[in-house]
Amino acid sequence: MCLGIPGRVTAIWDAGGTRMSTVDYGNSSKTVCLAYLPDIDVGDYTIVHAGFAISRLDEASALQTRQMFNDLGIFDDDDDGAASA
C-alpha cells in the first residue's frame, strides 16, 4: 500500500527527454519521474506513486503530514516508510 509519504526534491536532470529527480524522504531517497509535474523545482515537496511525482505540497503541509505519520507510529526506527512511496 502506498501511504503518500511527502518527499523533498533534491536534484533534477534530463534522461532522454524525460525530467527525472531524486526525492529525499529523510532516511532514504528514490529516483522519481517528473512527467506529471513538469514545473516542480529542487526544494519542492511531492507525493510519489509508482515512481511518478503526482502532487506538489507546500513545505508546511509536507512536514505536518510526516509528523502525523511519526505520531501514528507508521515509521519505525529503521525505515521512514519511503519504500511504500
N, CA, C and O atoms as CSV, one atom per row, in Angstrom:
chain,resi,resn,atom,element,x,y,z
A,1,MET,N,N,0.835,-1.170,0.000
A,1,MET,CA,C,0.000,0.000,0.000
A,1,MET,C,C,0.886,1.241,0.000
A,1,MET,O,O,1.885,1.298,0.717
A,2,CYS,N,N,0.525,2.209,-0.787
A,2,CYS,CA,C,1.238,3.480,-0.829
A,2,CYS,C,C,0.592,4.432,0.172
A,2,CYS,O,O,-0.620,4.647,0.145
A,3,LEU,N,N,1.403,4.995,1.048
A,3,LEU,CA,C,0.885,5.901,2.062
A,3,LEU,C,C,0.982,7.366,1.656
A,3,LEU,O,O,0.538,8.241,2.399
A,4,GLY,N,N,1.549,7.644,0.502
A,4,GLY,CA,C,1.686,9.032,0.086
A,4,GLY,C,C,2.632,9.810,0.977
A,4,GLY,O,O,2.288,10.884,1.470
A,5,ILE,N,N,3.809,9.280,1.182
A,5,ILE,CA,C,4.811,9.926,2.028
A,5,ILE,C,C,5.375,11.153,1.321
A,5,ILE,O,O,5.860,11.029,0.196
A,6,PRO,N,N,5.331,12.330,1.935
A,6,PRO,CA,C,5.925,13.507,1.311
A,6,PRO,C,C,7.448,13.401,1.278
A,6,PRO,O,O,8.076,13.002,2.258
A,7,GLY,N,N,8.023,13.761,0.145
A,7,GLY,CA,C,9.472,13.786,0.000
A,7,GLY,C,C,9.903,15.093,-0.636
A,7,GLY,O,O,9.105,15.768,-1.286
A,8,ARG,N,N,11.166,15.450,-0.447
A,8,ARG,CA,C,11.711,16.717,-0.949
A,8,ARG,C,C,12.582,16.450,-2.164
A,8,ARG,O,O,13.464,15.593,-2.121
A,9,VAL,N,N,12.343,17.175,-3.241
A,9,VAL,CA,C,13.141,17.053,-4.462
A,9,VAL,C,C,14.513,17.656,-4.197
A,9,VAL,O,O,14.626,18.820,-3.814
A,10,THR,N,N,15.564,16.850,-4.405
A,10,THR,CA,C,16.924,17.327,-4.133
A,10,THR,C,C,17.778,17.482,-5.384
A,10,THR,O,O,18.818,18.139,-5.340
A,11,ALA,N,N,17.361,16.892,-6.491
A,11,ALA,CA,C,18.105,17.022,-7.749
A,11,ALA,C,C,17.150,16.762,-8.901
A,11,ALA,O,O,16.211,15.975,-8.781
A,12,ILE,N,N,17.402,17.439,-10.028
A,12,ILE,CA,C,16.607,17.249,-11.241
A,12,ILE,C,C,17.564,17.150,-12.424
A,12,ILE,O,O,18.545,17.889,-12.510
A,13,TRP,N,N,17.262,16.218,-13.340
A,13,TRP,CA,C,18.068,16.064,-14.553
A,13,TRP,C,C,17.197,15.558,-15.694
A,13,TRP,O,O,16.068,15.110,-15.493
A,14,ASP,N,N,17.754,15.643,-16.893
A,14,ASP,CA,C,17.075,15.144,-18.083
A,14,ASP,C,C,17.625,13.767,-18.423
A,14,ASP,O,O,18.838,13.564,-18.472
A,15,ALA,N,N,16.724,12.828,-18.656
A,15,ALA,CA,C,17.119,11.468,-19.052
A,15,ALA,C,C,16.386,11.132,-20.346
A,15,ALA,O,O,15.249,10.661,-20.316
A,16,GLY,N,N,17.032,11.372,-21.471
A,16,GLY,CA,C,16.426,11.073,-22.756
A,16,GLY,C,C,15.146,11.833,-23.024
A,16,GLY,O,O,14.213,11.287,-23.613
A,17,GLY,N,N,15.088,13.093,-22.598
A,17,GLY,CA,C,13.917,13.915,-22.819
A,17,GLY,C,C,12.873,13.846,-21.712
A,17,GLY,O,O,11.826,14.487,-21.809
A,18,THR,N,N,13.143,13.083,-20.670
A,18,THR,CA,C,12.224,12.964,-19.532
A,18,THR,C,C,12.870,13.579,-18.301
A,18,THR,O,O,14.003,13.238,-17.961
A,19,ARG,N,N,12.159,14.490,-17.624
A,19,ARG,CA,C,12.684,15.076,-16.382
A,19,ARG,C,C,12.606,14.039,-15.275
A,19,ARG,O,O,11.548,13.471,-15.007
A,20,MET,N,N,13.730,13.807,-14.646
A,20,MET,CA,C,13.835,12.872,-13.533
A,20,MET,C,C,14.348,13.625,-12.319
A,20,MET,O,O,14.880,14.729,-12.440
A,21,SER,N,N,14.186,13.024,-11.149
A,21,SER,CA,C,14.638,13.685,-9.929
A,21,SER,C,C,15.037,12.663,-8.878
A,21,SER,O,O,14.741,11.472,-8.977
A,22,THR,N,N,15.712,13.174,-7.883
A,22,THR,CA,C,15.942,12.432,-6.652
A,22,THR,C,C,15.029,13.054,-5.614
A,22,THR,O,O,15.014,14.272,-5.437
A,23,VAL,N,N,14.264,12.210,-4.925
A,23,VAL,CA,C,13.368,12.678,-3.863
A,23,VAL,C,C,13.858,12.082,-2.550
A,23,VAL,O,O,14.017,10.868,-2.421
A,24,ASP,N,N,14.094,12.958,-1.583
A,24,ASP,CA,C,14.623,12.566,-0.278
A,24,ASP,C,C,13.485,12.416,0.722
A,24,ASP,O,O,12.617,13.281,0.839
A,25,TYR,N,N,13.513,11.287,1.443
A,25,TYR,CA,C,12.493,11.001,2.452
A,25,TYR,C,C,13.053,11.039,3.876
A,25,TYR,O,O,12.365,10.644,4.817
A,26,GLY,N,N,14.257,11.497,4.039
A,26,GLY,CA,C,14.871,11.515,5.362
A,26,GLY,C,C,15.920,10.442,5.473
A,26,GLY,O,O,17.115,10.734,5.431
A,27,ASN,N,N,15.491,9.188,5.615
A,27,ASN,CA,C,16.436,8.078,5.747
A,27,ASN,C,C,16.742,7.403,4.432
A,27,ASN,O,O,17.607,6.529,4.374
A,28,SER,N,N,16.050,7.788,3.373
A,28,SER,CA,C,16.300,7.190,2.060
A,28,SER,C,C,15.916,8.175,0.970
A,28,SER,O,O,15.270,9.191,1.226
A,29,SER,N,N,16.325,7.855,-0.252
A,29,SER,CA,C,15.940,8.668,-1.394
A,29,SER,C,C,15.599,7.747,-2.555
A,29,SER,O,O,16.048,6.602,-2.607
A,30,LYS,N,N,14.804,8.256,-3.479
A,30,LYS,CA,C,14.347,7.481,-4.621
A,30,LYS,C,C,14.503,8.303,-5.893
A,30,LYS,O,O,14.448,9.533,-5.859
A,31,THR,N,N,14.696,7.618,-7.007
A,31,THR,CA,C,14.657,8.256,-8.314
A,31,THR,C,C,13.208,8.285,-8.770
A,31,THR,O,O,12.512,7.270,-8.731
A,32,VAL,N,N,12.760,9.464,-9.204
A,32,VAL,CA,C,11.349,9.694,-9.494
A,32,VAL,C,C,11.213,10.420,-10.834
A,32,VAL,O,O,12.007,11.305,-11.152
A,33,CYS,N,N,10.214,10.042,-11.603
A,33,CYS,CA,C,9.895,10.704,-12.864
A,33,CYS,C,C,9.024,11.933,-12.589
A,33,CYS,O,O,8.092,11.875,-11.788
A,34,LEU,N,N,9.337,13.044,-13.260
A,34,LEU,CA,C,8.591,14.292,-13.071
A,34,LEU,C,C,7.655,14.602,-14.239
A,34,LEU,O,O,7.239,15.750,-14.392
A,35,ALA,N,N,7.318,13.627,-15.056
A,35,ALA,CA,C,6.496,13.855,-16.246
A,35,ALA,C,C,5.162,14.529,-15.916
A,35,ALA,O,O,4.675,15.336,-16.708
A,36,TYR,N,N,4.565,14.218,-14.772
A,36,TYR,CA,C,3.263,14.772,-14.409
A,36,TYR,C,C,3.365,16.127,-13.710
A,36,TYR,O,O,2.358,16.817,-13.555
A,37,LEU,N,N,4.559,16.512,-13.291
A,37,LEU,CA,C,4.781,17.803,-12.627
A,37,LEU,C,C,5.971,18.502,-13.276
A,37,LEU,O,O,7.022,18.633,-12.649
A,38,PRO,N,N,5.826,18.949,-14.510
A,38,PRO,CA,C,6.965,19.489,-15.250
A,38,PRO,C,C,7.563,20.771,-14.674
A,38,PRO,O,O,8.701,21.112,-14.998
A,39,ASP,N,N,6.823,21.486,-13.830
A,39,ASP,CA,C,7.345,22.746,-13.292
A,39,ASP,C,C,7.822,22.643,-11.843
A,39,ASP,O,O,8.088,23.663,-11.208
A,40,ILE,N,N,7.932,21.429,-11.317
A,40,ILE,CA,C,8.433,21.265,-9.947
A,40,ILE,C,C,9.926,21.592,-9.918
A,40,ILE,O,O,10.634,21.358,-10.897
A,41,ASP,N,N,10.398,22.126,-8.809
A,41,ASP,CA,C,11.792,22.551,-8.679
A,41,ASP,C,C,12.476,21.869,-7.503
A,41,ASP,O,O,11.823,21.304,-6.626
A,42,VAL,N,N,13.805,21.932,-7.502
A,42,VAL,CA,C,14.580,21.454,-6.361
A,42,VAL,C,C,14.115,22.221,-5.127
A,42,VAL,O,O,13.964,23.443,-5.160
A,43,GLY,N,N,13.893,21.491,-4.045
A,43,GLY,CA,C,13.419,22.087,-2.798
A,43,GLY,C,C,11.927,21.927,-2.587
A,43,GLY,O,O,11.442,22.050,-1.462
A,44,ASP,N,N,11.183,21.650,-3.668
A,44,ASP,CA,C,9.744,21.420,-3.533
A,44,ASP,C,C,9.484,20.058,-2.908
A,44,ASP,O,O,10.319,19.157,-2.986
A,45,TYR,N,N,8.322,19.918,-2.292
A,45,TYR,CA,C,7.884,18.642,-1.731
A,45,TYR,C,C,6.847,18.017,-2.653
A,45,TYR,O,O,6.048,18.719,-3.273
A,46,THR,N,N,6.867,16.694,-2.736
A,46,THR,CA,C,5.966,15.985,-3.626
A,46,THR,C,C,5.499,14.679,-3.000
A,46,THR,O,O,6.117,14.143,-2.079
A,47,ILE,N,N,4.390,14.189,-3.534
A,47,ILE,CA,C,3.896,12.846,-3.236
A,47,ILE,C,C,4.206,12.003,-4.465
A,47,ILE,O,O,3.977,12.445,-5.591
A,48,VAL,N,N,4.719,10.802,-4.266
A,48,VAL,CA,C,5.117,9.918,-5.356
A,48,VAL,C,C,4.262,8.659,-5.325
A,48,VAL,O,O,3.995,8.099,-4.262
A,49,HIS,N,N,3.840,8.226,-6.505
A,49,HIS,CA,C,3.137,6.950,-6.636
A,49,HIS,C,C,3.700,6.222,-7.847
A,49,HIS,O,O,3.779,6.784,-8.939
A,50,ALA,N,N,4.089,4.975,-7.648
A,50,ALA,CA,C,4.603,4.115,-8.724
A,50,ALA,C,C,5.741,4.775,-9.490
A,50,ALA,O,O,5.853,4.620,-10.706
A,51,GLY,N,N,6.585,5.512,-8.774
A,51,GLY,CA,C,7.768,6.116,-9.389
A,51,GLY,C,C,7.531,7.445,-10.063
A,51,GLY,O,O,8.451,7.994,-10.669
A,52,PHE,N,N,6.308,7.990,-9.976
A,52,PHE,CA,C,5.977,9.273,-10.590
A,52,PHE,C,C,5.572,10.272,-9.520
A,52,PHE,O,O,4.774,9.951,-8.639
A,53,ALA,N,N,6.119,11.491,-9.589
A,53,ALA,CA,C,5.655,12.574,-8.726
A,53,ALA,C,C,4.260,12.958,-9.207
A,53,ALA,O,O,4.084,13.296,-10.377
A,54,ILE,N,N,3.266,12.910,-8.324
A,54,ILE,CA,C,1.890,13.147,-8.749
A,54,ILE,C,C,1.255,14.376,-8.120
A,54,ILE,O,O,0.189,14.812,-8.555
A,55,SER,N,N,1.892,14.939,-7.106
A,55,SER,CA,C,1.305,16.095,-6.434
A,55,SER,C,C,2.404,16.896,-5.754
A,55,SER,O,O,3.355,16.331,-5.213
A,56,ARG,N,N,2.266,18.210,-5.788
A,56,ARG,CA,C,3.206,19.081,-5.085
A,56,ARG,C,C,2.551,19.517,-3.780
A,56,ARG,O,O,1.350,19.781,-3.731
A,57,LEU,N,N,3.359,19.589,-2.724
A,57,LEU,CA,C,2.887,20.053,-1.418
A,57,LEU,C,C,3.722,21.245,-0.977
A,57,LEU,O,O,4.907,21.335,-1.297
A,58,ASP,N,N,3.096,22.162,-0.239
A,58,ASP,CA,C,3.897,23.206,0.379
A,58,ASP,C,C,4.654,22.583,1.558
A,58,ASP,O,O,4.253,21.545,2.085
A,59,GLU,N,N,5.732,23.217,1.956
A,59,GLU,CA,C,6.596,22.656,2.996
A,59,GLU,C,C,5.854,22.416,4.305
A,59,GLU,O,O,6.044,21.379,4.941
A,60,ALA,N,N,5.014,23.356,4.713
A,60,ALA,CA,C,4.288,23.203,5.979
A,60,ALA,C,C,3.389,21.970,5.959
A,60,ALA,O,O,3.347,21.219,6.934
A,61,SER,N,N,2.675,21.757,4.863
A,61,SER,CA,C,1.804,20.578,4.750
A,61,SER,C,C,2.610,19.293,4.735
A,61,SER,O,O,2.226,18.307,5.364
A,62,ALA,N,N,3.735,19.301,4.013
A,62,ALA,CA,C,4.583,18.109,3.936
A,62,ALA,C,C,5.115,17.738,5.317
A,62,ALA,O,O,5.064,16.574,5.713
A,63,LEU,N,N,5.623,18.723,6.043
A,63,LEU,CA,C,6.188,18.449,7.364
A,63,LEU,C,C,5.100,18.043,8.357
A,63,LEU,O,O,5.330,17.187,9.211
A,64,GLN,N,N,3.927,18.644,8.251
A,64,GLN,CA,C,2.807,18.273,9.125
A,64,GLN,C,C,2.377,16.826,8.871
A,64,GLN,O,O,2.106,16.081,9.813
A,65,THR,N,N,2.318,16.434,7.603
A,65,THR,CA,C,1.949,15.062,7.262
A,65,THR,C,C,2.978,14.074,7.779
A,65,THR,O,O,2.618,13.036,8.334
A,66,ARG,N,N,4.259,14.387,7.602
A,66,ARG,CA,C,5.310,13.498,8.107
A,66,ARG,C,C,5.230,13.381,9.627
A,66,ARG,O,O,5.418,12.292,10.168
A,67,GLN,N,N,4.956,14.480,10.320
A,67,GLN,CA,C,4.840,14.438,11.772
A,67,GLN,C,C,3.647,13.581,12.193
A,67,GLN,O,O,3.731,12.824,13.160
A,68,MET,N,N,2.544,13.703,11.467
A,68,MET,CA,C,1.372,12.889,11.775
A,68,MET,C,C,1.703,11.404,11.619
A,68,MET,O,O,1.328,10.593,12.466
A,69,PHE,N,N,2.412,11.042,10.528
A,69,PHE,CA,C,2.814,9.651,10.338
A,69,PHE,C,C,3.718,9.189,11.479
A,69,PHE,O,O,3.585,8.067,11.967
A,70,ASN,N,N,4.635,10.055,11.899
A,70,ASN,CA,C,5.504,9.713,13.034
A,70,ASN,C,C,4.682,9.497,14.303
A,70,ASN,O,O,4.894,8.523,15.024
A,71,ASP,N,N,3.746,10.406,14.573
A,71,ASP,CA,C,2.915,10.310,15.773
A,71,ASP,C,C,2.066,9.041,15.784
A,71,ASP,O,O,1.815,8.466,16.844
A,72,LEU,N,N,1.628,8.607,14.606
A,72,LEU,CA,C,0.815,7.399,14.496
A,72,LEU,C,C,1.645,6.118,14.529
A,72,LEU,O,O,1.102,5.013,14.544
A,73,GLY,N,N,2.974,6.283,14.540
A,73,GLY,CA,C,3.853,5.110,14.594
A,73,GLY,C,C,4.006,4.399,13.260
A,73,GLY,O,O,4.400,3.234,13.214
A,74,ILE,N,N,3.695,5.099,12.173
A,74,ILE,CA,C,3.811,4.478,10.855
A,74,ILE,C,C,5.267,4.225,10.493
A,74,ILE,O,O,5.581,3.235,9.833
A,75,PHE,N,N,6.147,5.105,10.916
A,75,PHE,CA,C,7.576,4.927,10.665
A,75,PHE,C,C,8.199,4.251,11.876
A,75,PHE,O,O,7.916,4.623,13.015
A,76,ASP,N,N,9.051,3.252,11.630
A,76,ASP,CA,C,9.802,2.687,12.748
A,76,ASP,C,C,11.194,3.302,12.742
A,76,ASP,O,O,11.463,4.205,11.950
A,77,ASP,N,N,12.072,2.837,13.599
A,77,ASP,CA,C,13.394,3.443,13.732
A,77,ASP,C,C,14.280,3.242,12.520
A,77,ASP,O,O,15.156,4.068,12.264
A,78,ASP,N,N,14.080,2.162,11.760
A,78,ASP,CA,C,14.972,1.844,10.663
A,78,ASP,C,C,14.481,2.294,9.305
A,78,ASP,O,O,15.279,2.380,8.372
A,79,ASP,N,N,13.190,2.588,9.154
A,79,ASP,CA,C,12.630,2.920,7.853
A,79,ASP,C,C,11.567,3.970,8.034
A,79,ASP,O,O,10.668,3.811,8.860
A,80,ASP,N,N,11.655,5.055,7.265
A,80,ASP,CA,C,10.668,6.116,7.399
A,80,ASP,C,C,9.446,5.907,6.530
A,80,ASP,O,O,8.607,6.801,6.417
A,81,GLY,N,N,9.331,4.735,5.912
A,81,GLY,CA,C,8.162,4.435,5.107
A,81,GLY,C,C,8.316,4.758,3.643
A,81,GLY,O,O,7.403,4.509,2.855
A,82,ALA,N,N,9.460,5.310,3.258
A,82,ALA,CA,C,9.645,5.707,1.874
A,82,ALA,C,C,9.561,4.533,0.913
A,82,ALA,O,O,9.234,4.732,-0.257
A,83,ALA,N,N,9.838,3.342,1.353
A,83,ALA,CA,C,9.749,2.196,0.471
A,83,ALA,C,C,8.328,1.994,-0.025
A,83,ALA,O,O,8.115,1.364,-1.061
A,84,SER,N,N,7.360,2.518,0.699
A,84,SER,CA,C,5.969,2.401,0.294
A,84,SER,C,C,5.582,3.423,-0.750
A,84,SER,O,O,4.549,3.296,-1.408
A,85,ALA,N,N,6.416,4.438,-0.898
A,85,ALA,CA,C,6.069,5.528,-1.817
A,85,ALA,C,C,6.332,5.152,-3.249
A,85,ALA,O,O,6.095,5.955,-4.152
